Amino acid sequence: MHSLKWIAVLFTFATMLCVLPSAQADTIYGGQTFSVSGTAGGQPVNAQAVVSGSGNLLTITVTNLQSDPTSSVQAISGINFTITGATPPGSQNLVGSTGDLITINDTTGAYVDNGVVGSSSTLGLTHWSLDSVGSVTTLTGGQPNELIIGNPNGSNLYASANNGVDNFNPYVKYTATFTIQVNSLNSNAYISSLSFDFGTAPETTIASPVPPSLVMLGTMLVPGLAFWYRRRNSRVTA
């Protein structure tokens, strides 16, 4: 009888594991935000990715928050992410990409704005593509093309840019938005991990912290399982 009771307890925790993401705001449909800061090639980096979804479309807006960068190692060249909770099997296709392309003169710090290209249904950033290995999907501009660079300084100049920055023109200024068709997307699906690639190789990859829903899941499950373990041991010793 007691065994059946504790099996029921474990089943309850397993059910929580399955349903918790859909009960939180941080699913793909509800919206998720991932942020990182750190260094790449000895230079500061600061980036954000905002994820949203509707139907079978996943939208990811990638923003480089590091203003007036010194080097191309501070530019975003890709992201890597894992979708959890989708209905297998699934396929992913990049169907739209948009951003403001600019050409930087690293001697003067001035730049030419080439205009916004693409939309949610057209591929304006033609060098960016999807590549999946196992459960991880990489969205990348190649080595290197259309790197996402931060905003200029308050004088609207890339005054800190070194002599190598203009080797990788054109850049995407500040933010780029990508639309991905995922035929397995549903209301329970969420991004369980996401990392940012910086630089042309890329030189540096920085992972974003665990999404809040997964942290909450751990704080709920660990005490519950500890309680179960103590109760079980007390009955054995009794």
C-alpha positions in Angstrom: 0.0 0.0 0.0 2.8 2.4 1.0 4.6 1.6 -2.2 1.6 2.5 -4.3 1.4 5.8 -2.3 4.9 6.8 -3.1 4.6 5.7 -6.7 1.7 8.2 -6.9 3.9 10.9 -5.3 6.6 10.3 -7.9 4.0 10.3 -10.7 2.8 13.7 -9.4 6.3 15.1 -9.6 6.8 13.7 -13.1 3.6 15.3 -14.2 4.9 18.7 -12.8 8.0 18.2 -14.9 6.0 17.7 -18.0 3.4 20.5 -17.6 5.3 23.3 -15.8 6.7 25.0 -18.9 3.3 25.5 -20.3 2.1 27.0 -17.1 4.8 29.6 -17.2 5.1 32.7 -19.4 8.5 31.6 -20.6 7.4 29.2 -23.4 8.0 30.0 -27.0 4.3 31.1 -27.4 4.5 33.1 -24.2 7.9 34.7 -25.0 11.4 34.1 -23.7 14.4 36.4 -23.3 18.0 35.3 -23.1 20.8 37.7 -22.2 24.6 37.4 -21.9 27.5 39.6 -21.0 31.2 38.9 -20.8 34.3 39.2 -22.9 35.4 38.0 -26.3 38.9 38.4 -27.4 39.6 40.6 -24.4 36.7 43.0 -25.4 33.4 43.4 -23.6 30.3 41.9 -25.2 26.6 42.2 -24.3 23.8 40.5 -26.2 20.1 39.6 -26.0 17.8 37.2 -27.9 14.0 37.5 -27.6 12.0 34.5 -28.7 8.3 34.3 -29.5 6.1 32.1 -31.5 2.7 31.6 -33.1 1.3 28.6 -34.9 4.3 26.9 -36.5 6.4 30.1 -36.7 9.3 30.8 -34.3 10.6 34.4 -34.2 14.0 35.2 -32.8 15.2 38.8 -32.5 19.0 39.0 -31.8 20.4 42.3 -30.5 24.0 43.4 -29.9 23.9 45.7 -26.9 27.6 46.6 -26.9 27.8 50.1 -28.3 30.8 51.6 -30.0 32.7 48.3 -30.4 36.5 48.1 -30.9 36.7 44.9 -32.8 34.8 42.4 -35.0 35.2 39.9 -32.1 32.4 41.8 -30.4 30.0 41.2 -33.2 27.4 38.4 -33.1 28.0 35.7 -35.7 25.4 33.2 -34.6 23.2 31.6 -31.9 22.8 28.0 -30.9 19.6 26.8 -29.3 17.6 23.7 -28.3 13.8 23.4 -28.5 12.3 21.2 -25.8 8.7 20.0 -25.7 8.0 20.2 -29.4 6.1 17.3 -31.0 8.6 15.0 -32.9 9.4 14.5 -35.6 9.9 18.1 -36.7 11.6 20.1 -39.3 13.0 23.6 -39.2 13.3 26.1 -42.1 14.5 29.7 -42.1 11.7 31.6 -44.0 12.5 35.2 -43.1 15.3 37.4 -42.0 15.6 41.2 -41.7 18.1 43.8 -40.5 19.7 47.2 -41.3 22.9 46.6 -43.3 25.7 49.2 -42.8 29.2 49.7 -44.2 31.7 51.0 -41.6 34.8 53.1 -42.4 37.2 52.2 -39.5 39.5 55.1 -40.3 36.9 57.8 -39.7 34.4 55.8 -37.7 31.6 56.9 -40.1 29.2 54.4 -41.7 26.9 54.2 -44.6 23.4 53.0 -44.0 22.4 50.6 -46.8 18.9 50.3 -45.5 16.7 47.6 -44.0 16.5 44.3 -46.0 14.1 41.4 -45.8 11.0 40.7 -43.8 9.3 37.9 -41.8 8.6 36.1 -45.0 11.6 37.0 -47.2 15.4 36.3 -46.6 17.0 39.7 -46.6 20.1 38.4 -44.7 21.1 36.0 -47.4 24.2 34.6 -45.7 22.3 33.5 -42.6 21.2 29.9 -42.4 20.1 27.1 -40.1 22.1 24.0 -39.3 21.0 21.2 -36.9 23.3 18.7 -35.2 21.4 16.4 -32.8 19.1 18.5 -30.7 21.0 21.8 -31.2 20.1 24.2 -33.9 22.6 26.8 -35.1 21.6 30.0 -36.8 24.7 31.6 -38.3 25.9 34.1 -40.8 28.8 32.0 -41.9 32.5 32.8 -41.4 31.9 35.7 -41.4 29.0 37.4 -43.1 26.5 40.0 -42.0 27.7 40.1 -38.4 25.4 41.8 -35.9 27.3 44.8 -34.5 26.3 47.2 -31.7 25.2 50.8 -32.2 27.7 53.6 -32.8 28.6 56.1 -30.0 26.6 59.1 -29.0 28.1 61.1 -31.9 26.8 58.4 -34.3 30.3 57.2 -35.1 32.2 53.9 -34.6 35.0 55.9 -33.1 36.6 53.0 -31.3 36.7 50.7 -34.3 40.2 49.2 -35.0 41.7 48.8 -38.5 40.3 45.4 -39.1 36.6 46.2 -38.6 36.0 47.2 -42.3 37.3 43.8 -43.5 34.0 42.3 -42.6 31.5 44.8 -44.1 28.6 44.9 -44.4 27.3 44.5 -40.8 23.8 44.3 -39.4 23.3 47.3 -37.2 22.2 46.6 -33.7 19.5 44.0 -34.3 18.3 41.2 -36.7 15.1 39.3 -36.7 14.7 35.7 -38.0 11.5 33.8 -38.7 11.8 30.0 -38.6 9.1 27.6 -39.6 9.0 24.7 -37.1 6.3 22.1 -37.9 6.5 20.5 -34.5 5.9 23.7 -32.5 3.2 23.7 -29.8 2.1 25.6 -26.7 4.4 23.5 -24.5 7.5 24.1 -26.5 10.3 26.2 -25.0 13.9 27.0 -25.6 15.8 25.1 -22.9 19.3 26.4 -23.8 20.7 29.2 -26.0 24.2 30.5 -26.6 25.7 33.3 -28.6 28.7 33.1 -31.0 30.9 36.2 -31.2 33.6 37.0 -33.8 34.4 35.8 -37.2 35.4 32.2 -36.5 33.6 32.4 -34.1 36.2 33.1 -31.5 33.9 33.0 -28.4 30.6 31.2 -27.5 28.8 32.4 -24.3 25.8 30.5 -23.0 22.8 32.3 -21.5 21.7 31.4 -18.0 19.0 28.7 -17.5 15.5 30.0 -18.3 13.5 30.9 -15.1 10.9 28.1 -15.6 13.7 25.5 -15.3 15.1 27.1 -12.2 11.6 27.2 -10.7 11.2 23.5 -11.6 14.3 22.6 -9.7 13.3 24.6 -6.6 10.0 22.7 -6.6 11.2 19.2 -7.3 14.3 19.0 -5.1 12.5 19.8 -1.8 9.7 17.4 -2.8 12.0 14.6 -3.6 14.0 15.2 -0.4 10.8 15.0 1.6 10.0 11.7 -0.1 13.4 10.4 0.7 13.3 11.3 4.4 9.8 9.8 4.8 10.9 6.6 3.0 14.0 6.2 5.3 12.0 6.9 8.4 9.6 4.1 7.6 12.5 1.7 6.9 14.3 2.5 10.2 11.0 2.3 12.1 
